[in-house]
Amino acid sequence: MLETKVCILGAGPAGATTALQLAYMGISCVVVDKAVFPRDKVCGDGLSGKVLTLLSRIDKGIAERLQAYVFKEDSWGVTFVAVNRMSMNIPYKPGYQKLPDEPRGFVCKRIHFDNFLVEELKRCPQVQLIEGKAVTKYERLPDGYLLADVSGALQIKTKLVIAANGAHSGFTKEVAKIHMEPAHYVAGIRAYYSGIKGLHPDNLIELHFLKNVLPGYFWIFPLPNGEANVGIGMLSEVARKRKANLKELLLDAVQHDEVLKERFKDATLLGNIDGYGLPLGSKKRRLSGERYMLVGDAGFLIDPFTGEGIGNAMYTARMAAQQAAACIAANDYSATAMLAYDAEVYRVLGPELKMSTRLQKLIRFPWLFNMLMRLSARNKELQDLLSCMFHEVDLRKKLAKPQFYLRLLFVRRSTVTR
Ligand SMILES: Cc1cc2nc3c(=O)[nH]c(=O)nc-3n(C[C@H](O)[C@H](O)[C@H](O)COP(=O)(O)OP(=O)(O)OC[C@H]3O[C@@H](n4cnc5c(N)ncnc54)[C@H](O)[C@@H]3O)c2cc1C
């Protein structure tokens, strides 16, 4: 039997980042993943600036190695395409010149990105990584947990469990008693294509708000080598009500949508179209308990508007590692001590999760989006304002308020009547 102070379930972005942060604080841990890396994960593969920011907070060297990683494509902004099929390019920084320190995102297949993080783990002597074993048993002991795989061949006694095993985490359901709720969950599918025409030369990621997909969207995220990640995400509540078949919706969009059909005419679908769930942070939940914390998707923390989960997974991972260090130092793993983790997560991510929940509700009204597009197509100031939205939560706050649109409407009417 293995014994450790900290055992991390899952070596995806949440688990790997937790272990890296612990290692850089000199704390040993065991990480168990049911997969053997490199492994695929169904995802849009879009990584926001949060990822590099967070990695450089742990260790600048890791961030530099990721910057130089050949499997990723830098992306300098977002193209929004409204229901009326008007489009608008919003760079992450107005007037960007692609300088090294300018804000950008990137797109990287998860098979490569997650393997990059796991390779970093393998450099850390404090981390014991066990691959190819699923932890399915969690027995509570007076001084920790006894974790085991289904056969019982793997047994790990740990003082603290950090559950980072993703959207389908058994630990989240069985121990934390958090279950999937269709109003706070998105069903997503992903395909890889090559040969799509009209991708932006600066690899702007594309979000298409198609009427029959709202309040979700269809995306195209440009990858290296002329490939792209193409997918659809739809609120599970809506998908169930409409009995929507996301695969059919995706194929229908690329074959029949007036904007997309030309662009996909000569494109090739690479491999299968696969699906997976996105547990949203549109509801505040308890993320810890005695001797455990939930990080990343296991804590239901995906941004409800953008669908971004990797950045949030990595942010919460670092916070969990810091909390683990505090628990070890004080020898206090009580549910009360763990509350500090919940407080930190909601202090840092709470405001943006709240804003994104409001924005997600607003996009159910396609006319709002259409109007925003129409107005900003003619208004450079509004375009710059939308660019800043990516970095400023206060600005997103404005965008989430109905008064913002009413004012725009009023300005438009008064300009028209003048
Ligand atoms: C269709 C789709 C599109 C998305 N697009 C984006 C996007 O473009 N950008 C973005 O930021 N986010 C996106 N997301 C969300 C993103 O994929 C997740 O938020 C992210 O993967 C969370 O990381 P994680 O480490 O918490 O979980 P995961 O990446 O799911 O990692 C969990 C790990 O735990 C392991 N595991 C599972 N069960 C066990 C077990 N019992 N024992 C041991 N190991 C176990 C798994 O093998 C896996 O390696 C998307 C999600 C979907 C479904």
Ligand as a Chemical Component Dictionary entry (heavy atoms), coordinates in Angstrom:
data_LIG
# 
_chem_comp.id                   LIG 
_chem_comp.type                 NON-POLYMER 
_chem_comp.pdbx_formal_charge   0 
_chem_comp.three_letter_code    LIG 
# 
loop_
_chem_comp_atom.comp_id 
_chem_comp_atom.atom_id 
_chem_comp_atom.alt_atom_id 
_chem_comp_atom.type_symbol 
_chem_comp_atom.charge 
_chem_comp_atom.model_Cartn_x 
_chem_comp_atom.model_Cartn_y 
_chem_comp_atom.model_Cartn_z 
_chem_comp_atom.pdbx_ordinal 
LIG C1  C1  C 0 -16.892 19.866 -26.250 1  
LIG C2  C2  C 0 -16.076 20.636 -25.241 2  
LIG C3  C3  C 0 -15.419 21.800 -25.623 3  
LIG C4  C4  C 0 -14.656 22.518 -24.695 4  
LIG N1  N1  N 0 -13.916 23.598 -25.117 5  
LIG C5  C5  C 0 -13.112 24.239 -24.261 6  
LIG C6  C6  C 0 -12.229 25.261 -24.723 7  
LIG O1  O1  O 0 -12.118 25.529 -25.921 8  
LIG N2  N2  N 0 -11.462 25.894 -23.807 9  
LIG C7  C7  C 0 -11.502 25.574 -22.473 10 
LIG O2  O2  O 0 -10.804 26.213 -21.683 11 
LIG N3  N3  N 0 -12.302 24.585 -22.030 12 
LIG C8  C8  C 0 -13.088 23.894 -22.880 13 
LIG N4  N4  N 0 -13.839 22.840 -22.435 14 
LIG C9  C9  C 0 -13.769 22.478 -21.010 15 
LIG C10 C10 C 0 -12.469 21.722 -20.713 16 
LIG O3  O3  O 0 -12.346 20.612 -21.563 17 
LIG C11 C11 C 0 -12.458 21.288 -19.244 18 
LIG O4  O4  O 0 -12.864 22.365 -18.434 19 
LIG C12 C12 C 0 -11.064 20.816 -18.807 20 
LIG O5  O5  O 0 -10.719 19.630 -19.455 21 
LIG C13 C13 C 0 -11.046 20.617 -17.282 22 
LIG O6  O6  O 0 -9.839  20.049 -16.892 23 
LIG P1  P1  P 0 -9.794  19.014 -15.669 24 
LIG O7  O7  O 0 -8.368  18.715 -15.437 25 
LIG O8  O8  O 0 -10.632 19.517 -14.569 26 
LIG O9  O9  O 0 -10.563 17.707 -16.208 27 
LIG P2  P2  P 0 -10.159 16.717 -17.394 28 
LIG O10 O10 O 0 -9.439  17.436 -18.439 29 
LIG O11 O11 O 0 -11.405 16.009 -17.762 30 
LIG O12 O12 O 0 -9.133  15.705 -16.725 31 
LIG C14 C14 C 0 -9.593  14.727 -15.821 32 
LIG C15 C15 C 0 -8.587  13.599 -15.772 33 
LIG O13 O13 O 0 -9.015  12.660 -14.771 34 
LIG C16 C16 C 0 -8.840  11.337 -15.237 35 
LIG N5  N5  N 0 -9.800  10.502 -14.515 36 
LIG C17 C17 C 0 -11.147 10.455 -14.663 37 
LIG N6  N6  N 0 -11.687 9.583  -13.789 38 
LIG C18 C18 C 0 -10.661 9.064  -13.072 39 
LIG C19 C19 C 0 -10.562 8.128  -12.018 40 
LIG N7  N7  N 0 -11.661 7.530  -11.526 41 
LIG N8  N8  N 0 -9.346  7.825  -11.523 42 
LIG C20 C20 C 0 -8.242  8.414  -12.015 43 
LIG N9  N9  N 0 -8.263  9.316  -13.022 44 
LIG C21 C21 C 0 -9.447  9.651  -13.536 45 
LIG C22 C22 C 0 -9.085  11.429 -16.740 46 
LIG O14 O14 O 0 -8.449  10.371 -17.434 47 
LIG C23 C23 C 0 -8.480  12.808 -17.072 48 
LIG O15 O15 O 0 -7.144  12.702 -17.460 49 
LIG C24 C24 C 0 -14.604 22.091 -23.336 50 
LIG C25 C25 C 0 -15.262 20.921 -22.950 51 
LIG C26 C26 C 0 -15.991 20.193 -23.891 52 
LIG C27 C27 C 0 -16.669 18.921 -23.469 53 
# 
loop_
_chem_comp_bond.comp_id 
_chem_comp_bond.atom_id_1 
_chem_comp_bond.atom_id_2 
_chem_comp_bond.value_order 
_chem_comp_bond.pdbx_ordinal 
LIG C1  C2  SING 1  
LIG C2  C3  SING 2  
LIG C2  C26 DOUB 3  
LIG C3  C4  DOUB 4  
LIG C4  N1  SING 5  
LIG C4  C24 SING 6  
LIG N1  C5  DOUB 7  
LIG C5  C6  SING 8  
LIG C5  C8  SING 9  
LIG C6  O1  DOUB 10 
LIG C6  N2  SING 11 
LIG N2  C7  SING 12 
LIG C7  O2  DOUB 13 
LIG C7  N3  SING 14 
LIG N3  C8  DOUB 15 
LIG C8  N4  SING 16 
LIG N4  C9  SING 17 
LIG N4  C24 SING 18 
LIG C9  C10 SING 19 
LIG C10 O3  SING 20 
LIG C10 C11 SING 21 
LIG C11 O4  SING 22 
LIG C11 C12 SING 23 
LIG C12 O5  SING 24 
LIG C12 C13 SING 25 
LIG C13 O6  SING 26 
LIG O6  P1  SING 27 
LIG P1  O7  DOUB 28 
LIG P1  O8  SING 29 
LIG P1  O9  SING 30 
LIG O9  P2  SING 31 
LIG P2  O10 DOUB 32 
LIG P2  O11 SING 33 
LIG P2  O12 SING 34 
LIG O12 C14 SING 35 
LIG C14 C15 SING 36 
LIG C15 O13 SING 37 
LIG C15 C23 SING 38 
LIG O13 C16 SING 39 
LIG C16 N5  SING 40 
LIG C16 C22 SING 41 
LIG N5  C17 SING 42 
LIG N5  C21 SING 43 
LIG C17 N6  DOUB 44 
LIG N6  C18 SING 45 
LIG C18 C19 SING 46 
LIG C18 C21 DOUB 47 
LIG C19 N7  SING 48 
LIG C19 N8  DOUB 49 
LIG N8  C20 SING 50 
LIG C20 N9  DOUB 51 
LIG N9  C21 SING 52 
LIG C22 O14 SING 53 
LIG C22 C23 SING 54 
LIG C23 O15 SING 55 
LIG C24 C25 DOUB 56 
LIG C25 C26 SING 57 
LIG C26 C27 SING 58 
# 
